[in-house]
């Protein structure tokens, strides 16, 4: 069983930045595609960004393109989400997820096998 632990959330003013981290347990992290999702109150969980096993390929939801960057360090079993130019509508619980069966970027939440507990990001106007 892989455990994912997110950190780095918090309260930030609009226009500010945050970097989320997600550390994975186990030895197979470098073979997983990883993703970030978010869920705002009263809304469904939505895809934010994904990165392939090597870090060479990334994919973003349209609403974060140019503002968020996903990256990974396989030597540290860690995936990051650098968030800039934050908006109040980015307020949500952010989750990282691991897809153990595919090495390629993955948009669909149902394809992910492991999930973290989430970290709250609140952007004030």
PyMOL commands that set and color helices and strands:
alter all, ss='L'
color gray80, all
select helices_A, chain A and resi 29-31+62-64+88-90+109-111
alter helices_A, ss='H'
color red, helices_A
select strands_A, chain A and resi 4-7+10-13+18-24+33-39+46-51+58-60+68-73+78-83+92-99+114-115+119-124
alter strands_A, ss='S'
color yellow, strands_A
deselect
rebuild
show_as cartoon
